[in-house]
Amino acid sequence: MRTHEIPPGILPSHRALFYGGDWHEPQSGRYAETVNPAYDEVLCSVAVAGTADVGAAVEAAQAAFPAWAALRPTERARYLRQAAALLREHALPLAQLDALNNGNPVSILAHDAGFAADALDYFAGLATEVKGETIPMGDGNLNYTVQEPLGVVARIVAYNHPLMFAAARLAAPLATGNTVVIKSPDQAPLSMLRLAELVGSLFPAGVVNFLPGGAECGEALARHPLVRKITLIGGVATGKAVMKTAADDLKPVLLELGGKNALIAYPDADFDKLVDGIIGGMNFTWSGQSCGSTSRVFLHESIHDRVLDRVAALLPQRHKPGIPTDPATTMGSLVSRAQLEKVQGFVDSATAEGARLVCGGKQPQDPLLKDGFFFEPTVFADVQPHMRLAREEVFGPIVSIFKWRDEDALFDAVNGVPFGLTGSIWTSSLDTAHRAARRIQTGYVWINNVSQHFLGAPFGGVKHSGIGREECFSELLEFTYTKNINLKFG
């Protein structure tokens, strides 16, 4: 282990399971190593929750549910705001921990705790706004609805922003009176354990519960009859597995899944801003490991060559792989060897199918990076819609460039994939922008912008990109059910 890369006190002190207000050893006794992907070195071993552990955690959450649901919304909001303050206080060490464990640069991860804290504050402010309706029924009747919490909610989060997702996704279900069990990503569990150390004792025992684990843990959460809803940020295959298991109990799901997102550039797009948008929208900073990355870029033929040449010239200058814990690094590593091999496989298949490699396409030659899971920022041109690279999510640092002429054919290609998460449209014409926004089949659209999320704006996809919306008022309602009450006067 390169201990000089680990600042003192960064790793969590506990490596076990947190539920019912305390730490517990896994009932199987199983622990698994977690690595620093920049060096492919073991950081420590972490407990692996199995089916029995899930049962114990869910029962603890169920036991805590009645009292938590009975609290005044303003009191639940107070807990959320206290958790937000703790996140802001520990933002830098939390970013350093994620950089060690998932390979994203610490410079970009420094914003994650702040976004999660903002989400906790946002939903704390909405806790009193989950209201019902009165429904006219004529004389002699009072008819009204209330929104009731579901009970125990399970949330499975992804490895690209483990701390941010774990903390932010606590907010909505807790604000509405549910108790929560969070499962960490098996590739990067450490920041969730540190989160448990920070906020676990803040809440009443059993209200928040944290389980590191793999597929068995996720399946057990989806199957457990006391889990009233399960959510996932992850890949399509995992989403299908969760949904199939949850269907046996008619358990509702909330899924934020993959994307094969399009950036569409019209001839009148601002050239310099478009180039910045193409580079920024691919999220090369975290090696393209983002479901919202605009990995398919459709350039009108009149600007194609000029834009492509400029992107190819600027990209290696702006994003060069480096050690994630170095504040100067602008592009980190992939999370695992399996992900590295997957990215290389896409490069091989794209080349074999006739796409033209413009830049990148290999691991960097820097001797400091030789042991890690690094890959250069990569651009392919002459990509055709039938190619594997054009149809499947890479979740890596590869952007595909398409040339278009006819707008109808353009949208056939843009919408001809099973995904529909985000899209980005670049034009100086309001008419064009609105027309294109109506034609693109996605849940989230940027116009002359990329990548940004806005609290209060619903984020989510269509088709294979997911079910439901988050980061907005609708997310609150995802964790309630409507109860109708009719009172007949004497």
BELNORQUI-V829839 format. One record per residue. N is the residue number from 1. RES is the residue in three letters. PHI is phi in degrees with one decimal (none if undefined). Layout:
N	RES	PHI
N	RES	PHI
This chain:
1	MET	none
2	ARG	-86.5
3	THR	-63.4
4	HIS	-69.2
5	GLU	-86.6
6	ILE	-110.5
7	PRO	-59.3
8	PRO	-58.1
9	GLY	77.8
10	ILE	-80.4
11	LEU	-67.8
12	PRO	-65.1
13	SER	-74.7
14	HIS	-103.6
15	ARG	-124.1
16	ALA	-102.3
17	LEU	-106.1
18	PHE	-114.0
19	TYR	-156.1
20	GLY	62.3
21	GLY	83.5
22	ASP	-150.5
23	TRP	-93.1
24	HIS	-136.8
25	GLU	-72.1
26	PRO	-64.0
27	GLN	-64.9
28	SER	-82.9
29	GLY	75.5
30	ARG	-84.4
31	TYR	-125.8
32	ALA	-131.7
33	GLU	-73.5
34	THR	-120.7
35	VAL	-116.5
36	ASN	-92.8
37	PRO	-68.7
38	ALA	-71.8
39	TYR	-128.9
40	ASP	53.3
41	GLU	-121.4
42	VAL	-71.5
43	LEU	-88.3
44	CYS	-174.6
45	SER	-109.3
46	VAL	-128.1
47	ALA	-58.4
48	VAL	-116.5
49	ALA	-74.3
50	GLY	-108.2
51	THR	-59.9
52	ALA	-64.4
53	ASP	-66.2
54	VAL	-59.9
55	GLY	-59.3
56	ALA	-66.4
57	ALA	-67.5
58	VAL	-66.2
59	GLU	-63.8
60	ALA	-64.6
61	ALA	-65.6
62	GLN	-64.8
63	ALA	-64.3
64	ALA	-83.0
65	PHE	-62.2
66	PRO	-58.2
67	ALA	-68.8
68	TRP	-66.6
69	ALA	-64.4
70	ALA	-78.4
71	LEU	-64.3
72	ARG	-61.6
73	PRO	-53.4
74	THR	-64.5
75	GLU	-73.4
76	ARG	-61.1
77	ALA	-61.9
78	ARG	-62.3
79	TYR	-61.3
80	LEU	-62.8
81	ARG	-68.3
82	GLN	-65.6
83	ALA	-63.8
84	ALA	-61.2
85	ALA	-63.0
86	LEU	-64.2
87	LEU	-63.0
88	ARG	-64.9
89	GLU	-64.2
90	HIS	-109.9
91	ALA	-58.9
92	LEU	-66.4
93	PRO	-62.8
94	LEU	-65.9
95	ALA	-64.8
96	GLN	-62.8
97	LEU	-67.3
98	ASP	-64.3
99	ALA	-60.5
100	LEU	-65.7
101	ASN	-101.3
102	ASN	-121.1
103	GLY	88.2
104	ASN	-76.3
105	PRO	-65.6
106	VAL	-61.9
107	SER	-63.0
108	ILE	-84.5
109	LEU	-67.9
110	ALA	-59.7
111	HIS	-87.2
112	ASP	-66.5
113	ALA	-63.8
114	GLY	-65.2
115	PHE	-63.8
116	ALA	-62.8
117	ALA	-63.7
118	ASP	-62.1
119	ALA	-65.0
120	LEU	-61.7
121	ASP	-66.2
122	TYR	-60.3
123	PHE	-73.9
124	ALA	-60.9
125	GLY	-68.0
126	LEU	-95.2
127	ALA	-58.2
128	THR	-88.5
129	GLU	-99.8
130	VAL	-85.5
131	LYS	-116.2
132	GLY	-98.7
133	GLU	-134.1
134	THR	-101.7
135	ILE	-122.0
136	PRO	-61.0
137	MET	-129.1
138	GLY	85.0
139	ASP	-61.5
140	GLY	89.0
141	ASN	-136.0
142	LEU	-116.9
143	ASN	-122.3
144	TYR	-149.4
145	THR	-118.1
146	VAL	-132.3
147	GLN	-100.3
148	GLU	-103.1
149	PRO	-67.1
150	LEU	-77.5
151	GLY	134.3
152	VAL	-87.9
153	VAL	-114.2
154	ALA	-107.7
155	ARG	-128.2
156	ILE	-108.4
157	VAL	-115.2
158	ALA	-97.8
159	TYR	-84.8
160	ASN	-75.4
161	HIS	-142.1
162	PRO	-63.0
163	LEU	-67.7
164	MET	-60.9
165	PHE	-65.4
166	ALA	-62.1
167	ALA	-73.8
168	ALA	-66.3
169	ARG	-79.4
170	LEU	-73.1
171	ALA	-64.2
172	ALA	-63.0
173	PRO	-64.9
174	LEU	-68.4
175	ALA	-60.7
176	THR	-92.2
177	GLY	100.1
178	ASN	-87.7
179	THR	-103.5
180	VAL	-133.0
181	VAL	-118.4
182	ILE	-105.2
183	LYS	-104.6
184	SER	-76.6
185	PRO	-68.7
186	ASP	-68.0
187	GLN	-75.1
188	ALA	-146.6
189	PRO	-90.6
190	LEU	-70.6
191	SER	-68.7
192	MET	-67.0
193	LEU	-64.3
194	ARG	-67.0
195	LEU	-59.9
196	ALA	-61.3
197	GLU	-64.5
198	LEU	-79.3
199	VAL	-114.0
200	GLY	-58.5
201	SER	-82.8
202	LEU	-69.0
203	PHE	-87.4
204	PRO	-56.4
205	ALA	-54.2
206	GLY	91.2
207	VAL	-73.5
208	VAL	-121.6
209	ASN	-140.8
210	PHE	-130.1
211	LEU	-125.2
212	PRO	-75.2
213	GLY	175.1
214	GLY	-114.5
215	ALA	-63.6
216	GLU	-61.5
217	CYS	-62.7
218	GLY	-63.1
219	GLU	-64.8
220	ALA	-64.8
221	LEU	-65.5
222	ALA	-66.8
223	ARG	-91.3
224	HIS	-63.4
225	PRO	-67.0
226	LEU	-84.3
227	VAL	-79.5
228	ARG	-90.0
229	LYS	-158.3
230	ILE	-127.8
231	THR	-126.9
232	LEU	-145.5
233	ILE	-111.6
234	GLY	-179.5
235	GLY	-84.2
236	VAL	-62.9
237	ALA	-60.4
238	THR	-66.7
239	GLY	-61.1
240	LYS	-64.4
241	ALA	-63.9
242	VAL	-62.7
243	MET	-66.6
244	LYS	-63.2
245	THR	-66.6
246	ALA	-63.8
247	ALA	-63.7
248	ASP	-60.4
249	ASP	-110.1
250	LEU	50.4
251	LYS	-85.3
252	PRO	-69.0
253	VAL	-129.1
254	LEU	-132.4
255	LEU	-125.7
256	GLU	-111.5
257	LEU	-114.4
258	GLY	-77.0
259	GLY	-148.7
260	LYS	-130.7
261	ASN	-83.1
262	ALA	-104.0
263	LEU	-111.5
264	ILE	-110.6
265	ALA	-113.1
266	TYR	-90.5
267	PRO	-59.0
268	ASP	-92.1
269	ALA	-66.0
270	ASP	-63.1
271	PHE	-60.5
272	ASP	-65.1
273	LYS	-67.8
274	LEU	-63.2
275	VAL	-59.6
276	ASP	-60.5
277	GLY	-66.8
278	ILE	-63.0
279	ILE	-70.3
280	GLY	-69.7
281	GLY	-68.4
282	MET	-79.8
283	ASN	55.1
284	PHE	-61.4
285	THR	-53.7
286	TRP	-105.8
287	SER	56.5
288	GLY	71.0
289	GLN	-84.7
290	SER	-151.2
291	CYS	-66.6
292	GLY	-92.1
293	SER	-59.3
294	THR	-86.2
295	SER	-86.4
296	ARG	-115.0
297	VAL	-111.1
298	PHE	-105.5
299	LEU	-103.4
300	HIS	-60.4
301	GLU	-59.3
302	SER	-71.9
303	ILE	-119.4
304	HIS	-54.8
305	ASP	-64.7
306	ARG	-64.8
307	VAL	-66.1
308	LEU	-59.4
309	ASP	-61.7
310	ARG	-70.2
311	VAL	-61.3
312	ALA	-62.7
313	ALA	-76.8
314	LEU	-82.6
315	LEU	-57.3
316	PRO	-64.9
317	GLN	-74.9
318	ARG	-84.7
319	HIS	-132.8
320	LYS	-121.9
321	PRO	-55.0
322	GLY	-153.8
323	ILE	-63.0
324	PRO	-61.0
325	THR	-81.2
326	ASP	-82.1
327	PRO	-59.5
328	ALA	-83.0
329	THR	-68.8
330	THR	-108.9
331	MET	-153.5
332	GLY	-92.9
333	SER	-106.7
334	LEU	-71.8
335	VAL	-78.7
336	SER	-156.9
337	ARG	-63.8
338	ALA	-60.8
339	GLN	-69.6
340	LEU	-60.1
341	GLU	-65.6
342	LYS	-64.5
343	VAL	-62.8
344	GLN	-61.0
345	GLY	-63.3
346	PHE	-68.5
347	VAL	-61.2
348	ASP	-62.9
349	SER	-69.2
350	ALA	-64.0
351	THR	-63.6
352	ALA	-65.5
353	GLU	-87.9
354	GLY	104.2
355	ALA	-69.8
356	ARG	-102.6
357	LEU	-75.2
358	VAL	-93.4
359	CYS	-159.6
360	GLY	77.4
361	GLY	89.6
362	LYS	-156.5
363	GLN	-74.9
364	PRO	-67.3
365	GLN	-91.9
366	ASP	-57.1
367	PRO	-61.5
368	LEU	-68.2
369	LEU	-107.7
370	LYS	-64.3
371	ASP	-95.0
372	GLY	-93.5
373	PHE	-98.6
374	PHE	-95.3
375	PHE	-147.4
376	GLU	-68.3
377	PRO	-63.1
378	THR	-127.0
379	VAL	-126.6
380	PHE	-114.8
381	ALA	-112.0
382	ASP	57.1
383	VAL	-78.9
384	GLN	-113.2
385	PRO	-57.8
386	HIS	-80.4
387	MET	-70.2
388	ARG	-56.8
389	LEU	-61.1
390	ALA	-84.1
391	ARG	-117.6
392	GLU	-108.6
393	GLU	-73.2
394	VAL	-85.3
395	PHE	57.0
396	GLY	-158.7
397	PRO	-85.6
398	ILE	-126.1
399	VAL	-111.5
400	SER	-107.3
401	ILE	-107.9
402	PHE	-115.8
403	LYS	-109.3
404	TRP	-130.0
405	ARG	-128.2
406	ASP	-99.0
407	GLU	-68.2
408	ASP	-63.8
409	ALA	-65.1
410	LEU	-56.9
411	PHE	-73.9
412	ASP	-60.1
413	ALA	-72.6
414	VAL	-58.9
415	ASN	-90.5
416	GLY	-87.3
417	VAL	-119.0
418	PRO	-78.5
419	PHE	-102.6
420	GLY	-165.9
421	LEU	-93.5
422	THR	-126.0
423	GLY	-155.8
424	SER	-133.3
425	ILE	-122.3
426	TRP	-121.4
427	THR	-164.9
428	SER	-95.1
429	SER	-101.7
430	LEU	-63.4
431	ASP	-59.3
432	THR	-62.6
433	ALA	-60.2
434	HIS	-69.8
435	ARG	-62.9
436	ALA	-66.9
437	ALA	-62.8
438	ARG	-73.3
439	ARG	-86.5
440	ILE	-78.1
441	GLN	-96.7
442	THR	-141.7
443	GLY	-86.5
444	TYR	-144.5
445	VAL	-129.6
446	TRP	-105.9
447	ILE	-117.0
448	ASN	56.4
449	ASN	-161.4
450	VAL	-147.1
451	SER	70.8
452	GLN	-70.7
453	HIS	-112.0
454	PHE	-130.7
455	LEU	-58.0
456	GLY	103.1
457	ALA	-95.9
458	PRO	-66.1
459	PHE	-113.4
460	GLY	167.2
461	GLY	-123.9
462	VAL	-123.5
463	LYS	53.6
464	HIS	-77.3
465	SER	-88.1
466	GLY	137.4
467	ILE	-137.6
468	GLY	95.7
469	ARG	-132.0
470	GLU	-128.1
471	GLU	67.3
472	CYS	-156.9
473	PHE	-60.2
474	SER	-60.1
475	GLU	-64.0
476	LEU	-57.2
477	LEU	-67.5
478	GLU	-58.9
479	PHE	-110.3
480	THR	-134.2
481	TYR	-127.1
482	THR	-89.8
483	LYS	-112.1
484	ASN	-95.3
485	ILE	-125.9
486	ASN	-119.4
487	LEU	-114.2
488	LYS	-97.0
489	PHE	-71.9
490	GLY	-58.9
